[in-house]
Amino acid sequence: MAELFPNRRRRLRTIVSLFAVGTTLAACNTTAAPAPETSTPAEWASETSNQPAPLSAIPQSTTTTSGTQKQAAPPPPPPPAQPKTNCIKTLRACGFPDASNTGWQHTGVKLTTTGVNLTADAEFQINEPNTVIDGKDIRGCVSIKANNVKIKRSRVRCDSYFPIRIYDGFRNAVIEDTEIDGLNSGTTNAAVGFDNYVLRRVDMHSLGEGPHMGTNVVIEDSYVHDLASCDICHNDAIQSSGALNVVLRHNTFINDAMGKNAVVRIATEQGDSKNFLVENNLLAGGNFAVQVRSQGHGFPVGVRVINNRIVPTWRFAPFDTTDGRIETIGNFRDDNLEPLTAD
């Protein structure tokens, strides 16, 4: 018995040890493992927010069977505007000058006679260079004897020979937005003469003649109409007896006077005529719309009559080109748009 007791104690320690091991193992098996994280780590947030969307979320372009992208057809262009006929009846609607867009009234200015001092012969003389006359009612004829004179937004009423005259040797006269009234004079007065001047948006009426021109003259966007009739009148809306470098562009010239000759007359009684352009005007009346003649100094050289609308109210023909030839391109009748040439 004494020998067996120590062995019994060893067996008891062994059993206790085995029981402790088993308890530990059981505890390990019954402890739940932590669940895996499902949220995105903070350091990945920016990366995932910029990830490309799946293809199913991207709008896909419509393609044809050949793989090319289908695009909406552009709308057809509007048809070109057709030229109007009979513009003589509705000048402004056709874009031509008339009393509503020339002269002083369309500018809204209120005219005054302040500073308009006339001579005993009812002449308003301009003798200082660079003078500007603006908004004046001039009841007399204007004499320009200085360079770089400008008359604008004014009215000139004169029944003598030249309501506005630029004297020889003076340059760069400009008349704009001004009315020239010849007061239906019985004399054969002409609106403006002679060299180195520009007319823009000038309304000229009740005169025996429109402007006379010599050298370096430009007339544009202006209106000559209602020429005066008289026993000795031989009216021309535009007259030149010898000219160099003249441009008549986008004007309305009407010559319905009793003694009408031409709407535009280009001749050489007083000298050579070279480089004369008549472009994009409306021409009405006269024996001829354009008359070009050799009268003393040969036939005018370099006359070009281009893209003008001619009203068929001429007495004889649209063109008179005695003794020579001129260039005529793009001219047509106002009533039916039929082309007109001097050939």
C-alpha positions in Angstrom: 0.0 0.0 0.0 2.8 2.3 0.9 4.4 1.7 -2.6 1.3 2.3 -4.5 0.3 5.6 -3.0 3.0 7.6 -4.7 1.9 6.2 -8.1 -1.7 7.1 -7.4 -0.6 10.7 -6.8 1.2 10.8 -10.1 -1.8 9.5 -11.9 -4.0 12.1 -10.3 -1.6 14.9 -11.4 -1.6 13.5 -14.9 -5.4 13.5 -15.0 -5.5 17.1 -13.7 -3.1 18.2 -16.4 -5.0 16.5 -19.1 -8.2 18.1 -17.9 -6.6 21.6 -18.0 -5.4 21.0 -21.6 -8.8 19.9 -22.6 -10.5 22.9 -21.1 -8.0 25.3 -22.9 -8.7 23.6 -26.2 -12.5 23.9 -25.7 -12.2 27.5 -25.0 -10.2 28.1 -28.1 -12.8 26.3 -30.3 -15.8 28.2 -28.9 -14.3 31.8 -29.3 -15.8 33.4 -32.5 -13.3 34.8 -35.0 -13.7 38.6 -35.8 -15.8 39.4 -38.9 -13.8 40.8 -41.9 -14.0 44.5 -42.5 -16.4 45.6 -45.2 -15.9 49.4 -45.3 -13.2 50.9 -47.5 -10.2 52.1 -45.7 -10.0 55.9 -45.4 -6.7 56.0 -47.3 -8.5 54.4 -50.3 -11.4 56.7 -50.4 -10.0 59.1 -53.0 -8.9 56.3 -55.2 -12.3 54.5 -55.3 -14.2 57.7 -55.9 -12.3 58.3 -59.1 -12.6 54.9 -60.4 -14.2 54.8 -63.9 -17.9 53.9 -64.0 -18.8 50.6 -65.4 -19.5 50.5 -69.1 -23.2 50.0 -68.6 -23.4 53.5 -66.9 -21.7 55.4 -69.7 -24.0 56.8 -72.4 -23.1 55.1 -75.7 -23.2 57.0 -79.0 -25.5 55.8 -81.7 -23.6 54.3 -84.5 -24.5 53.1 -87.9 -23.9 49.5 -89.1 -20.6 50.7 -90.5 -19.4 51.9 -87.1 -19.4 55.6 -87.9 -21.2 58.1 -85.6 -24.6 59.2 -86.8 -25.1 63.0 -86.6 -28.2 65.1 -87.2 -28.4 66.6 -90.6 -27.9 70.4 -90.7 -30.9 72.5 -91.6 -30.9 73.5 -95.3 -29.6 77.0 -96.0 -32.2 79.7 -96.6 -32.8 80.5 -100.3 -30.9 83.6 -101.5 -32.8 86.8 -101.3 -34.3 87.8 -104.6 -33.6 91.3 -105.9 -36.7 93.5 -105.6 -38.3 95.2 -108.6 -39.6 98.8 -108.9 -37.3 100.2 -106.3 -38.0 103.7 -107.6 -41.3 103.4 -105.7 -39.8 102.3 -102.4 -36.2 103.7 -102.3 -35.4 103.2 -98.7 -37.0 99.7 -98.5 -34.5 98.7 -101.3 -31.6 100.3 -99.5 -31.3 103.4 -101.6 -31.0 107.0 -100.4 -34.1 109.2 -100.2 -35.3 112.2 -98.2 -35.6 110.1 -95.0 -31.9 109.1 -94.8 -30.1 112.1 -96.4 -30.0 115.8 -95.4 -30.0 117.2 -91.9 -33.4 116.1 -90.6 -32.7 112.5 -90.1 -29.8 113.4 -87.7 -32.2 115.1 -85.2 -30.2 118.3 -85.1 -32.0 121.6 -84.5 -30.7 124.2 -87.0 -29.6 127.7 -85.9 -28.5 130.8 -87.8 -26.1 131.8 -85.0 -22.7 132.6 -86.5 -24.0 132.6 -90.1 -22.9 136.0 -91.3 -23.6 136.7 -94.9 -22.0 139.3 -97.2 -24.0 141.9 -99.0 -24.3 139.4 -101.9 -25.8 136.8 -99.5 -22.6 134.8 -99.5 -21.4 132.8 -96.6 -17.6 132.7 -96.9 -15.3 130.2 -95.3 -11.7 131.3 -95.3 -10.2 129.6 -92.3 -8.6 126.1 -92.8 -10.1 123.2 -90.8 -13.4 125.0 -90.2 -16.3 122.9 -89.2 -19.9 124.2 -89.9 -22.4 122.1 -87.9 -26.1 122.5 -87.5 -26.5 125.7 -89.4 -29.3 127.2 -91.5 -27.5 129.1 -94.2 -29.8 131.3 -96.3 -27.2 132.1 -98.9 -24.5 130.6 -101.1 -21.4 129.1 -99.6 -17.9 129.9 -100.8 -15.1 127.7 -99.6 -11.6 129.3 -99.8 -9.7 127.1 -97.4 -8.4 123.6 -97.0 -10.1 120.9 -94.9 -13.5 122.5 -94.5 -16.4 120.4 -93.3 -20.1 121.2 -93.5 -22.4 118.8 -91.7 -26.0 118.6 -90.4 -26.9 121.8 -92.1 -29.1 123.4 -94.8 -28.0 125.6 -97.6 -30.6 127.6 -99.6 -29.3 129.5 -102.6 -30.9 130.5 -105.9 -27.6 131.6 -107.5 -25.3 129.6 -109.7 -23.5 127.5 -107.1 -25.1 126.9 -103.6 -21.7 125.5 -102.6 -18.5 126.3 -104.5 -15.0 125.1 -103.7 -12.6 127.6 -105.3 -9.6 126.5 -107.3 -6.6 125.3 -105.3 -8.4 124.3 -102.1 -8.7 120.7 -101.1 -10.5 118.2 -98.9 -13.9 119.8 -98.6 -16.4 117.5 -97.0 -20.2 118.0 -97.0 -22.2 115.5 -95.0 -25.9 115.1 -93.9 -26.7 118.4 -95.5 -29.6 119.7 -97.6 -29.0 121.9 -100.6 -32.1 123.7 -101.8 -31.9 125.6 -105.1 -35.2 127.3 -104.5 -36.4 126.4 -108.0 -34.3 129.1 -109.5 -34.7 130.2 -113.1 -30.9 130.1 -113.4 -29.1 126.9 -114.3 -27.6 126.6 -110.9 -25.6 123.5 -109.9 -25.5 122.1 -106.4 -21.8 121.9 -105.9 -18.6 122.7 -107.9 -15.9 121.8 -108.8 -12.7 120.0 -107.5 -11.5 118.1 -104.4 -14.7 117.5 -102.5 -16.7 114.6 -100.9 -20.5 114.5 -100.5 -22.1 112.0 -98.2 -25.8 111.7 -97.5 -26.6 115.0 -99.1 -30.1 115.8 -100.2 -30.0 118.1 -103.4 -33.2 119.3 -105.0 -35.0 122.3 -106.7 -31.9 123.0 -108.7 -31.2 123.3 -112.4 -28.3 120.7 -112.1 -26.9 118.4 -109.5 -23.2 118.5 -108.7 -20.6 119.4 -111.3 -17.2 117.8 -110.9 -13.7 118.2 -112.0 -10.8 116.5 -110.2 -10.9 114.1 -107.2 -14.6 114.0 -106.3 -16.5 111.4 -104.4 -20.3 111.4 -104.1 -21.9 108.6 -102.1 -25.2 107.8 -100.3 -26.7 111.0 -101.7 -30.0 112.0 -103.3 -30.5 114.3 -106.3 -34.2 114.8 -107.3 -36.9 117.2 -108.3 -34.7 119.3 -110.6 -36.1 122.7 -111.5 -37.5 123.3 -115.0 -37.0 126.5 -116.8 -36.9 127.9 -120.3 -33.2 127.6 -120.7 -32.6 124.5 -118.5 -30.8 121.5 -120.0 -30.8 119.5 -116.9 -28.4 116.8 -115.8 -28.5 115.2 -112.4 -24.7 114.8 -112.6 -22.5 116.7 -115.0 -18.8 116.7 -115.9 -17.2 118.6 -118.8 -13.8 117.2 -117.9 -12.9 115.1 -114.9 -10.2 113.1 -113.2 -10.8 110.5 -110.5 -14.5 110.6 -109.8 -16.5 108.1 -107.9 -20.3 108.0 -107.8 -21.3 105.2 -105.4 -24.7 104.2 -104.0 -26.7 107.2 -104.8 -30.2 107.9 -106.1 -30.1 110.3 -109.1 -33.5 111.2 -110.6 -33.9 113.6 -113.6 -37.5 114.1 -114.5 -37.2 117.8 -115.3 -38.9 119.2 -118.4 -35.6 120.0 -120.0 -33.9 116.8 -119.0 -30.8 115.6 -120.8 -29.0 112.9 -118.9 -28.9 111.4 -115.4 -25.1 111.1 -115.5 -23.3 113.1 -118.2 -19.6 112.6 -118.8 -18.1 114.7 -121.5 -14.9 116.6 -122.4 -15.8 120.2 -123.4 -13.4 121.7 -120.9 -10.8 119.0 -120.6 -9.9 115.4 -120.6 -11.9 112.9 -118.6 -10.2 109.9 -117.0 -11.1 107.3 -114.3 -14.8 107.8 -113.8 -16.7 105.2 -111.7 -20.5 104.9 -111.6 -21.3 102.1 -109.2 -24.4 100.7 -107.4 -26.6 103.7 -108.0 -30.3 104.0 -108.9 -30.6 106.1 -112.1 -34.0 107.3 -113.3 -35.2 109.6 -116.1 -33.2 111.7 -118.6 -32.9 111.3 -122.3 -30.2 108.7 -121.3 -29.4 107.3 -117.9 -25.6 107.5 -118.7 -24.3 109.7 -121.5 -20.6 109.6 -122.4 -19.4 111.8 -125.3 -16.3 113.1 -127.0 -16.7 116.9 -127.1 -13.5 118.7 -127.7 -10.9 116.6 -125.8 -11.4 113.1 -127.0 -13.5 110.4 -125.7 -13.5 109.9 -121.9 -11.0 107.2 -120.7 -11.6 104.6 -118.0 -15.4 105.1 -117.6 -16.8 102.1 -115.6 -20.6 101.8 -115.1 -21.1 98.8 -112.8 -24.0 97.2 -110.9 -26.5 100.1 -111.3 -30.2 99.8 -111.2 -31.7 101.8 -114.1 -35.4 102.8 -114.1 -36.8 102.5 -117.7 -38.0 106.1 -117.8 -35.3 107.3 -120.1 -36.5 109.1 -123.2 -34.2 107.5 -125.8 -32.0 104.8 -124.3 -30.2 103.7 -121.1 -26.8 104.5 -122.6 -25.4 107.0 -125.1 -21.7 106.3 -125.9 -21.1 108.4 -129.0 -17.6 107.9 -130.5 -16.3 105.3 -128.0 -16.8 102.5 -125.6 -17.2 102.2 -121.9 -17.3 99.3 -119.4 -20.8 98.2 -118.4 -21.1 95.2 -116.1 -24.0 94.1 -113.9 -26.5 96.9 -114.8 -30.2 96.0 -115.0 -33.7 97.4 -115.3 -35.5 98.3 -112.2 -38.8 96.9 -113.3 -37.9 93.4 -114.5 -34.2 93.0 -113.7 -33.3 92.6 -117.4 -29.6 93.1 -118.0 -28.6 96.4 -119.7 -25.3 97.1 -121.5 -23.9 99.8 -123.7 -22.9 97.3 -126.4 
